[in-house]
């Protein structure tokens, strides 16, 4: 059986991260869970460890890109075959893990599986402004890829060993999800969407304010443009292998 690591980037998610970790183990007892504590100022690390997760604590807040690359470097170093990204705020349902992992476990010709809110009709609703941004990003990504990815901003995704090695060496910063899709496509990797549910945050509030939404759009569009100008695969696999944790 392939070794699977679920990576949870977490910043000040003390009220809910423990519930997320326990829910993962209820649905998939065969996985390991790594919480990347991204410079939290609360008890996120302690609560995650008490729930059974392995915890890596970053000394400062690096953002989602830096936290996820930390997780991918961990997965590469310790020989995991599949890595799953899952949010710490309770929006991603661990019951959908089988759907997200399914194509990879079945050996289908795919390198990344994206859990999408828009492949099938669901009860998920976002603000009109955010939905407009998603539509614009999806249109740009379709233009670049030549095929649609409906939920480019989804942080619920699984990748195989090849992508783990790639992302361990280089991963986009700040708001990386759409840019990572374009980067994979430009380097010949295969992407598929599967339908998942999206829930409301269990605690706290989103850091994406209207101002940050505009910043997000501009930065992501520029990042994707730069990736379309890159030629070839400049990322090299990590050479070092550590001992199994």
GITAMO-V194958 format. One record per backbone hydrogen bond with DSSP energy under -0.5 kcal/mol. NH is the residue of the N-H (numbers start at 1). CO is the residue of the C=O. If there is no record, write none. Layout:
NH & CO
NH & CO
//
This chain:
5 & 82
6 & 32
7 & 5
7 & 84
8 & 6
8 & 34
9 & 7
10 & 36
16 & 13
17 & 13
20 & 16
21 & 17
22 & 18
23 & 19
24 & 20
25 & 21
26 & 22
27 & 23
28 & 24
31 & 28
32 & 4
34 & 6
35 & 33
35 & 54
36 & 8
36 & 34
37 & 35
37 & 56
38 & 10
38 & 36
39 & 37
39 & 58
47 & 43
48 & 44
49 & 45
50 & 46
51 & 47
52 & 49
53 & 48
54 & 33
56 & 35
58 & 37
58 & 56
62 & 60
66 & 62
67 & 63
68 & 64
69 & 65
70 & 66
71 & 67
72 & 68
73 & 69
74 & 70
75 & 71
76 & 72
77 & 73
78 & 74
79 & 76
80 & 75
81 & 3
82 & 3
83 & 159
84 & 5
85 & 157
86 & 7
88 & 9
93 & 197
94 & 92
96 & 93
97 & 94
100 & 96
101 & 97
102 & 98
103 & 99
104 & 101
105 & 101
106 & 102
107 & 104
108 & 103
110 & 108
111 & 190
112 & 190
113 & 158
114 & 112
114 & 192
115 & 113
115 & 156
116 & 114
116 & 194
131 & 127
132 & 128
133 & 129
134 & 130
135 & 131
136 & 132
137 & 133
138 & 134
139 & 135
140 & 136
141 & 137
142 & 138
143 & 139
144 & 140
145 & 141
146 & 142
154 & 151
157 & 85
157 & 155
158 & 113
159 & 83
160 & 111
164 & 160
165 & 161
166 & 162
167 & 163
168 & 164
169 & 165
169 & 166
170 & 166
175 & 173
176 & 174
180 & 176
181 & 177
182 & 178
183 & 179
184 & 180
185 & 181
186 & 182
187 & 183
187 & 184
188 & 185
189 & 184
192 & 112
194 & 114
196 & 116
199 & 91
202 & 89
203 & 89
209 & 207
213 & 209
214 & 210
215 & 211
216 & 212
217 & 213
218 & 214
219 & 215
220 & 216
221 & 217
222 & 218
223 & 219
224 & 220
225 & 221
226 & 222
227 & 223
228 & 224
229 & 225
229 & 226
230 & 226
230 & 227
234 & 232
242 & 77
//
